[in-house]
């Protein structure tokens, strides 16, 4: 791979267990997330990415605010959303907020935009799910114009869901270059083509099943990129859930209860079948869940990066009420042991790509 490898951490700021049979207060959960971001920097990982949610099982509703706090205490790690729910936001405000994070961090801010897998932000901010597609399409188009304008005035004609602006500078401007923005895709070919159309890197949200099943989306993206006459090679990343402990059995056991708790709750909302140990073990062995010892997790991630032609991987390790202490231990192992192995395996031409 000619592009540099990027390895990082995703979290949704799940409200965790407090070690006394209860749950951690929301305010403390936010402070814990800041500490997790700082540790991600200290162990040499490349990205720390925060999800946006507006419901009682997550504490982070304004990722940029938390990222700003992390930015002030770090020096290397890039800081991003995962994702910014652009459909229910204002592209101008998104640009402004991340420009502030970019200023605080000295140029380390990024955005991952998406429609989100949760829908609570739509009624909360006055939008209808009937406009799900049109909201994202119009707001992404406007955000791209803002990104292209940089420090220059921008003109936008306005659409049904975006405002008209004429020869307007957006403040604060990005100090250097542009604000790197990724498009998150969970399984829509139209979203893949849209990312190529706007010359934006692609982030695959792979939360179940073998990651290699997303290869057709990668192929479609590369094909569209070339057909549209875009220069260079496109960037591709993916994120998957996971957790690292000293050995496979310990990791699988510690993560399982939180997997069941989280998926049982979501299953009631979405009509999923109840989670089982068998399904969990299948996901750990062959699916999207990167759970195990440093060696096991590194081999699975590297093999799937090769299979997808990806140069970025982010581990989404928060899961239900998994404790802050265990998440900190996992981040340390991920940075000090797993990430170096991933880089070595990806660079090794004889290391096999995943096949299933």
PyMOL commands that set and color helices and strands:
alter all, ss='L'
color gray80, all
select helices_A, chain A and resi 26-42+63-71+86-88+91-105+120-124+129-149+189-197+211-227+248-270+277-286+294-308+324-347
alter helices_A, ss='H'
color red, helices_A
select strands_A, chain A and resi 6-11+47-50+78-81+84-85+109-114+154-156+165-168+180-185+201-205+236-244+290-292+312-316
alter strands_A, ss='S'
color yellow, strands_A
deselect
rebuild
show_as cartoon
